[in-house]
Amino acid sequence: MLCRDGALSLFCFIAAGLISLSPELQFRLGFNIYAANFSNIWLLHAIQYILINVSALLAFRGFAYQVAIRALFLGYVFGAGILVSINAPPSWQAFGIYATVLSTFHYTEFLAIAWTNPTALSIDSFILNHSVAYGVAACLSWVEFLIERHYFQEIKVSSPVSYLGLILCISGEVLRKSAMYTAKHNFNHIVQSEKSDNHVLVTHGVYKLCRHPSYVGWFYWSVGTQLILQNPLCLFAYALMSWTFFHDRVLIEEMTLLNFFGDDYVEYQKRVGTGLPFISGYKINS
């Protein structure tokens, strides 16, 4: 059952997405309501976005407001990404696909926790402020795309490489969200240092395929984003940085899990790999 804050976020995400798409939808239906009053589409979107945020400010307070403005932002980016991927010049369309994929990932992180483990729900569940390194990496990927598009527009036109990246992103998302749904209350964005009373070792579902399906999904999703953008430099950098991050994260988490579950986790390690390339995890005899 989706908790109240989860339902609010879903309403805001869908509403913002529809609002961002509404000028295009009305145009395709033959209405000229917006065209008659706005000659600049960017001005129209700026006004729409400001209005929905003012509405949220008037309607909500406290945690609900913080949820609403983030869901509205991600929903609007989702809709804008669809518009760019359909209507923009060919060299911009891949960026529209990327924006849609990025906003979907961050919103569904919050939604998945709201659905499966609402007691752990927080503003950080959107993982928009994951880390400084994460923010810098995202900005650098945008800079690389803009520079390469400026000088070599032809290499930014959507190609089989972009579609491979989209497939990787979708597959990674499905795997990660399946892991969150399977683990339910056992999943948390923060590695736990103390075992709760209802914390159990999850070895069924996608956890039969690999020990860390949520990390595997995120790893391939991050690589996929750079394939969508066709960013050769950031593709290498993202793969290296993501591998390093998950290598260290798995070591820390597995030390904790061995402490929590002892021999049961040792046996699980023997049966199932981490799922991440060249990462074996923490072994007691290593």
Protein Blocks (a to p, Z undefined) as FASTA:
>chain_A
ZZfklmmmmmmmmmmmmmmmmmmmmmmnopaklmmmomblklmmmmmmmmmmmmmmmmpg
cjllmmmmmmmmmmmmmmmmmmmmmmmcfklmmmmmmmmmmmmmmmmmmmmmmmmmmmlg
cfklnommmpmklmmmmmmmmmmmmmmmmmmmmlmgccfklmmmmmmmmmmmmmmmmmmm
mnmmmpcfbdcfbdcfklccdfehjllmpmblmlmmmmmmmmmmmmmnopaklmmmmmmm
mmmmmmmmmmmmmmmmmmmnmmmmmmmmmmpcehiahiabjafkZZ
